[in-house]
Amino acid sequence: MSHLISQLKTLWGHYSRYLKVIFIISVILFVITSLTGFLRDVNWDRVGDGLSSLSPLTIALLTIAGIVSVIPMLGYDVAITHLLPGKFTVGHIIRSGWVTNTLTNVAGFGGLLGASLRATFYGQQASKREILNAIAKIAIFLVAGLSVMCWVALVLMFGFHQGGHFNRYAIWLVGGGLYFPAVFFFTRWKSKSLFADLSWRLELLIIISSTLEWLGVALFFVFVGAMMGVHVNLVAVFPLYVVAQLLGVVSMLPGALGSFDLMMMVELVMLGVPHATTVVWLVLFRVFYYLIPLALAGIFFVHHLWLQLDNFLDHLPQAAGRQVAHWVVTTFMYGSGILMLLAASVPDLADNNKLLQQVYPFTFFFLHQLTTVAFAIALLACARGIQAKVAKAYWPSLALLVIGIANTLWYLGTLSLAIFLAVLFFLTLAMRHVLYRKKLQYSLGKFTLDAVIYAGAVILYVIVGLVNNPTYMAKHSIPSFLLFPGEKVWLSGFIGILIGLSIMLLIIHYFTSGPDPFAGEQKLPVDRVNALIEEFGGNETSHLAFLKDKNLYFYQVDGHDRLFFMYRRKYDKLIVMGNPVGDQTVVREASLEFLREANLYGYQLVFYEVNSQLTMLLHEFGFDFLKTGEDGLVKLADFTLAGKKQRSQRALMHKFEREGYQFTIVEPPFSDELMQEMRAVSDDWLGDQVEKGFSLGFFDPDYINTAPVALVDDKDGKLVAFATLMPTGGKEILTIDLMRHSHAAPSGIMDMIFVSMFLYGQEKGYTYFDLGMAPLANVGESRYSFTEERAAHFIYEYGTHLYGFQGLRRYKDKYASEWHSRYTVYRKKNSLLATMIALVSVVNQRADQKVDRHPLMMWWKK
């Protein structure tokens, strides 16, 4: 006997593969033959009518029910992740499990496909052996739920007498029902060896998942029949479904395709269901349980591939995709809002314009004039927030799109338009992380564009209203597309404009409100500034901090001040004055942090009068630059009044000495009497001009009292000129800020101050004397220079009547040993015109005006 068994095993090992193939082929031939005969009797017109008669609500319910019935299968993947090393996010398990289970539902392939997919999704930190062992332990429970359903079917048939006419299949149900007890006994018997890592809790999870899976799909099949309104005993269909699925599993066909369907069709007809209805029933079951979840799996799988590609390419595709979504949403919202306003202002324009006929249905989905205009303006306001990447614009934009979808379905009933808006809705969801800024900063360009749109819409609407006046129409010929159906329609639109503008102001106010560390006027932290300069040193512009007309941004390391930037806010820009002050070893980190935080609040940085080293560093961070001048330095060790070159300066100094002029350096604090003398000289020098600040000092007693002052008195001891020194925190550079003289001072007094300061610097051990910048010097002189620089050179050549650029360069060139280029650095792709307008307005701003005159904010406050 044992020899016979051994021979049978050998034969099975040799021929089992061929026997399986023969079995599957015979099953397929039987199914095809039987289905062909069954489908020959089907009335296909009734099938078509049954499918086309489904209401949107029925389709929605079937979709939801089909998706819900697939969810229990995710329990298998949760169990597998507990058997494998590594940690997996919930999102990863859901996406991977959904792809695997829905695909194997359709394709089958004996579990090979599921094993391959799960190895791909969960095998990053596991060996091939670990993956196969985990999948094998889960696989034996996949039909455990069907085994449980066999007992449920037997109870219904013999306990409740539901489906008793299927008693001939009872033997199949008993056989299938014995599978689960056998598997359960086997796993518990081997619980300390083969299934040692399969705990009670984990096994219970798998069994419950399998049971809910098979119960869910059976109930879904019955639910499809109920939604179709089939008039048979649906409870009796449950045992039939279990039998059909059991035979489908035995047939080993992928998804039991054909075998299950044949069994169900034949038996449902015997229950009294028409042939055409059984076909519709099976088609709906296949579509909503298999195909729609599979389509969702396709989206998840594409998402998985996208993540793999994104990780491989260092997240560049993700950034690009979000930017594309941002561009699409912004473009659509702006385009829709403008077209809706245009359509509302000129009602029949779309009927006379082929271009508008193509895009009009996708924008004008509100039938009422008032709501159309109000919605359009609200859409434009949200578009501004989306364009500026403001996080606060996310939910209002989604709400508007939901309203648009609802109104499209409710008023127009246009499914294609609703789908279009739904795609836009999901694009907005996809770009959520693009919207990161905490508030909207209104630039001059943004304000101008929106003002043109809003004001243009109002003006156009009013003009159209005027030409619709009966008196005007009686005297003039009016194009038909400008005619309104009636005065009430025009009036409702005008009210919509007023409501829309109110909504727009509220939305914009919401976007621009909130805390802002860069807004407002700061109180100068004198102790922090002095401590930082004392520790790390200053530079040629650091003393300008004491003007108190700029805000300071401090960069800290472990709570310790290491560096600060001086800036002034203008519109949506922070104009930074000069190089940062402090520890130059952290300039890169400080610049990045300043850029990040400013960008978070919607500001663009513009750096003014910075050196080439900082310019190149900022260029790495995506900034462009424009040379705006050169800074003249005098090397004090080389300066001398001897020789032919300085003959005129030497003679000038002798002249002042003969005439009794005295040069002295005095230390603060200064007496009120001296301060009044300096005030008189300053006022005389200014005349009708106004004080400017930011990059230049202005006469302020507190500021002047922070540093020594160079005085020039005449022979009678009367003050005729003075210059304020600018400490730089070291002996590298000596420079001055205010240099002013009265009209009574003799010609050449400025040269006397400069030469005296050079000699003072030599005496005190300074290396350089900074003459300050010569604006637009050597800028754009080459034909190959940037267009912007050549435009600046044009100003240099022909703008002498506005500012003595050339004369200033020639004057300083008398003393300068070397010239260092200075640059204006601005964010690449930003408008240079808007940048220069903001920069010029800051540089030329009155010293007594410290508040940013923002056009929108000024109008809002009124």
DAHU-V30170 format. One record per backbone hydrogen bond with DSSP energy under -1.0 kcal/mol. NH is the residue of the N-H (numbers start at 0). CO is the residue of the C=O. E is the energy in kcal/mol with one decimal. If there is no record, write none. Layout:
NH:CO:E  NH:CO:E
This chain:
4:0:-2.4  5:1:-2.3  6:2:-2.0  7:3:-2.4  8:4:-2.2  9:5:-2.0  10:6:-2.6  11:7:-2.6  12:8:-2.4  13:9:-1.7  14:10:-2.6  15:11:-2.1  18:14:-2.4  19:15:-2.6  20:16:-2.0  21:17:-2.6  22:18:-2.5  23:19:-2.8  24:20:-2.7  25:21:-2.3  26:22:-2.3  27:23:-2.5  28:24:-2.6  29:25:-2.3  30:26:-2.7  31:27:-2.9  32:28:-2.4  33:29:-2.6  34:30:-3.2  35:31:-2.4  36:32:-1.8  37:33:-2.2  38:34:-3.4  39:35:-1.1  40:37:-1.4  41:38:-1.2  43:41:-1.0  46:42:-1.4  47:43:-2.4  48:44:-2.4  49:45:-2.4  50:46:-2.1  51:47:-2.4  52:48:-1.3  53:50:-1.0  58:54:-2.3  59:55:-2.5  60:56:-2.6  61:57:-2.6  62:58:-2.3  63:59:-2.5  64:60:-2.8  65:61:-2.5  66:62:-2.2  67:63:-2.6  68:64:-2.1  70:66:-1.0  72:69:-1.6  73:70:-2.3  74:71:-1.9  75:72:-1.4  77:73:-1.8  78:74:-2.2  79:75:-2.3  80:76:-2.2  82:79:-1.2  92:88:-2.2  93:89:-2.6  94:90:-2.6  95:91:-2.7  96:92:-2.8  97:93:-2.4  98:94:-2.2  99:95:-2.5  100:96:-2.6  101:97:-2.1  102:98:-1.8  103:99:-2.4  104:100:-1.8  105:101:-1.1  106:102:-3.2  107:103:-1.0  108:106:-1.0  111:108:-2.0  114:110:-2.3  115:111:-2.3  116:112:-2.6  117:113:-2.5  118:114:-2.1  119:115:-1.7  120:116:-2.4  121:117:-2.7  122:118:-1.2  130:126:-2.1  131:127:-2.4  132:128:-2.4  133:129:-2.2  134:130:-2.6  135:131:-2.4  136:132:-2.0  137:133:-1.5  138:134:-2.7  139:135:-1.3  140:137:-1.7  141:138:-1.5  143:140:-1.4  146:142:-1.9  147:143:-2.0  148:144:-2.2  149:145:-1.5  150:146:-1.2  151:147:-1.8  152:148:-2.6  153:149:-2.1  154:150:-2.2  155:151:-2.2  156:152:-2.4  157:153:-2.9  158:154:-2.3  159:154:-1.3  161:155:-3.3  165:162:-1.9  166:163:-1.7  168:165:-2.2  169:166:-2.2  172:168:-1.8  173:169:-2.7  174:170:-2.2  175:171:-2.6  176:172:-2.5  177:173:-1.4  178:175:-1.1  181:177:-1.8  182:178:-2.6  183:179:-2.9  184:180:-2.7  185:181:-2.3  186:182:-2.5  187:183:-1.9  188:184:-2.3  189:185:-2.0  190:187:-1.1  192:189:-1.4  194:189:-2.7  195:192:-1.2  197:194:-1.4  198:196:-1.1  202:198:-2.9  203:199:-2.7  204:200:-1.8  205:201:-2.0  206:202:-2.5  207:203:-2.7  208:204:-2.4  209:205:-2.6  210:206:-2.6  211:207:-2.9  212:208:-2.2  213:209:-2.2  214:210:-2.5  215:211:-2.6  216:212:-2.3  217:213:-1.8  218:214:-2.6  219:215:-2.1  220:216:-2.0  221:217:-1.9  222:218:-2.5  223:219:-2.2  224:220:-1.6  225:221:-2.0  226:222:-2.5  227:223:-1.6  229:224:-2.3  231:229:-1.3  233:231:-1.2  239:235:-1.0  240:236:-2.7  241:237:-2.1  242:238:-2.4  243:239:-2.5  244:240:-2.5  245:241:-2.3  246:242:-2.5  247:243:-2.0  248:244:-2.2  249:245:-2.0  250:246:-1.9  255:252:-2.6  256:253:-1.7  259:255:-2.3  261:257:-2.8  262:258:-2.0  263:259:-2.4  264:260:-2.6  265:261:-2.4  266:262:-2.2  267:263:-2.6  268:264:-2.0  269:265:-1.5  270:266:-1.1  271:268:-1.3  272:267:-2.4  277:273:-2.2  278:274:-1.8  279:275:-2.3  280:276:-2.7  281:277:-2.5  282:278:-2.7  283:279:-2.8  284:280:-2.2  285:281:-2.6  286:282:-2.7  287:283:-2.6  288:284:-1.9  289:285:-1.6  290:285:-1.8  291:286:-2.9  293:289:-1.4  294:290:-2.6  295:291:-2.2  296:292:-2.1  297:293:-2.1  298:294:-1.6  299:295:-2.1  300:296:-3.0  301:297:-2.5  302:298:-2.3  303:299:-2.3  304:300:-2.7  305:301:-2.6  306:302:-2.3  307:303:-2.2  308:304:-2.7  309:305:-2.9  310:306:-2.7  311:307:-2.2  312:308:-2.2  313:310:-1.3  314:309:-3.9  315:312:-1.3  318:314:-1.7  319:315:-2.5  320:316:-3.1  321:317:-2.5  322:318:-2.0  323:319:-2.4  324:320:-2.6  325:321:-2.5  326:322:-2.5  327:323:-2.9  328:324:-2.7  329:325:-2.5  330:326:-2.8  331:327:-2.7  332:328:-2.7  333:329:-2.6  334:330:-3.0  335:331:-3.4  336:332:-2.3  337:333:-2.5  338:334:-2.5  339:335:-2.7  340:336:-2.2  341:337:-2.5  342:338:-3.0  343:339:-2.4  344:340:-2.3  345:341:-2.6  347:480:-1.1  348:345:-2.0  351:348:-1.4  356:352:-1.9  357:353:-1.0  358:354:-1.3  359:355:-3.1  362:359:-1.8  363:359:-2.8  364:362:-1.3  371:367:-2.1  372:368:-2.2  373:369:-2.3  374:370:-2.5  375:371:-2.4  376:372:-2.2  377:373:-2.2  378:374:-2.6  379:375:-2.0  380:376:-2.2  381:377:-2.3  382:378:-2.2  383:379:-1.9  384:380:-1.5  385:381:-2.7  386:382:-3.0  387:383:-1.9  388:385:-1.5  389:384:-2.6  390:436:-2.8  392:389:-1.6  393:390:-1.7  396:392:-1.7  397:393:-2.2  398:394:-2.7  399:395:-2.3  400:396:-2.3  401:397:-2.4  402:398:-2.4  403:399:-2.5  404:400:-2.6  405:401:-2.8  406:402:-2.7  407:403:-2.1  408:404:-2.4  409:405:-2.6  410:406:-2.8  412:407:-2.3  413:407:-1.0  417:413:-1.9  418:414:-2.4  419:415:-2.2  420:416:-2.5  421:417:-2.2  422:418:-2.5  423:419:-1.9  424:420:-2.4  425:421:-2.5  426:422:-2.3  427:423:-2.2  428:424:-2.0  429:425:-2.4  430:426:-1.6  431:428:-1.4  433:430:-1.6  435:433:-1.3  436:388:-2.6  437:599:-3.2  439:510:-2.3  446:442:-2.5  447:443:-2.3  448:444:-2.5  449:445:-2.6  450:446:-2.4  451:447:-2.3  452:448:-2.2  453:449:-2.9  454:450:-2.8  455:451:-2.2  456:452:-2.2  457:453:-2.3  458:454:-2.9  459:455:-2.7  460:456:-2.4  461:457:-2.5  462:458:-2.7  463:459:-2.6  464:460:-2.1  465:461:-2.3  466:462:-2.4  468:465:-1.6  472:468:-2.7  473:469:-1.7  475:471:-1.4  481:478:-1.7  482:479:-1.5  489:485:-1.6  490:486:-2.6  491:487:-2.5  492:488:-1.8  493:489:-2.1  494:490:-2.5  495:491:-2.0  496:492:-2.0  497:493:-2.0  498:494:-2.7  499:495:-3.2  500:496:-2.9  501:497:-1.9  502:498:-2.6  503:499:-3.0  504:500:-2.5  505:501:-2.1  506:502:-2.9  507:503:-3.1  508:504:-2.5  509:505:-2.2  510:506:-2.4  511:507:-2.3  512:508:-1.1  518:515:-1.1  525:523:-1.7  528:524:-2.2  529:525:-2.7  530:526:-2.4  531:527:-2.2  532:528:-2.5  533:529:-2.4  534:530:-1.8  535:531:-2.8  536:532:-2.0  537:727:-1.9  543:540:-1.7  544:541:-1.7  545:542:-1.7  546:543:-1.8  547:544:-1.4  550:566:-2.8  552:564:-2.5  554:562:-3.3  556:559:-2.2  559:556:-1.2  561:554:-2.8  562:554:-1.3  563:580:-2.4  564:552:-2.2  566:550:-2.6  567:574:-1.8  569:572:-3.2  572:569:-2.3  573:603:-2.5  574:567:-2.9  575:605:-3.8  576:565:-2.8  577:607:-2.8  580:563:-2.8  582:561:-3.4  585:582:-1.3  589:585:-2.8  590:586:-2.9  591:587:-2.3  592:588:-2.2  593:589:-2.6  594:590:-2.7  595:591:-2.7  596:592:-2.6  597:593:-2.5  598:594:-2.4  599:595:-1.8  600:596:-1.1  601:598:-1.6  602:597:-2.8  603:571:-2.3  605:573:-2.4  606:824:-2.7  607:575:-3.0  609:822:-2.1  614:610:-1.9  615:611:-2.4  616:612:-1.8  617:613:-2.7  618:614:-1.9  619:615:-1.2  621:618:-1.4  622:617:-1.6  623:825:-3.5  625:823:-2.4  627:821:-2.1  628:821:-1.1  629:773:-1.5  630:819:-3.8  631:771:-1.9  632:817:-2.7  633:768:-2.7  635:766:-1.8  637:634:-1.5  646:643:-1.5  649:645:-2.6  650:646:-2.2  651:647:-2.1  652:648:-2.3  653:649:-2.0  654:650:-2.0  655:651:-2.2  656:652:-2.0  657:653:-2.4  658:654:-2.1  660:655:-2.4  661:712:-2.5  663:710:-2.3  665:708:-2.5  674:670:-2.3  675:671:-2.2  676:672:-1.8  677:673:-2.6  678:674:-2.3  679:675:-2.2  680:676:-2.1  681:677:-2.6  682:678:-2.8  683:679:-2.1  684:680:-2.3  685:681:-2.5  686:682:-2.4  688:685:-2.1  692:844:-1.1  694:692:-1.8  703:699:-2.8  704:700:-1.9  705:702:-1.7  706:703:-1.2  708:665:-2.2  709:722:-3.6  710:663:-3.2  711:720:-2.5  712:661:-2.2  713:717:-2.4  716:713:-2.0  719:711:-2.7  720:711:-1.4  721:739:-2.5  722:709:-2.3  723:737:-2.2  724:707:-2.4  725:734:-2.4  733:767:-2.5  736:723:-3.0  739:721:-2.3  741:719:-2.6  744:741:-1.3  748:745:-1.2  751:747:-1.8  752:748:-1.9  753:749:-2.5  754:750:-2.9  755:751:-2.4  756:752:-2.3  757:753:-2.5  758:754:-2.3  759:755:-2.3  760:756:-2.7  761:757:-2.3  762:758:-2.2  763:759:-2.0  765:760:-2.6  766:730:-1.3  767:731:-2.3  768:633:-2.0  769:733:-2.5  770:631:-2.9  773:629:-3.4  775:627:-3.0  776:773:-1.6  778:775:-1.2  784:781:-1.5  789:785:-2.3  790:786:-2.2  791:787:-1.9  792:788:-2.3  793:789:-1.8  794:790:-1.7  795:791:-2.0  796:792:-2.6  797:793:-2.5  798:794:-2.0  801:798:-1.4  802:798:-2.1  804:802:-2.6  807:803:-2.2  808:804:-2.1  809:805:-2.6  810:806:-2.4  811:807:-2.2  812:808:-1.8  813:810:-1.1  814:811:-1.5  815:811:-2.3  816:632:-2.9  817:632:-1.8  819:630:-2.6  821:628:-2.8  822:609:-2.3  823:625:-3.1  824:606:-2.6  825:623:-2.3  827:621:-2.1  829:826:-1.8  834:830:-2.2  835:831:-2.9  836:832:-2.3  837:833:-2.2  838:834:-2.5  839:835:-3.1  840:836:-2.2  841:837:-1.6  842:838:-2.8  843:839:-2.5  844:841:-1.1  846:690:-2.5  848:845:-1.6  853:851:-1.7  857:853:-2.8  858:854:-2.0  859:855:-2.7  860:856:-2.5  861:857:-1.4
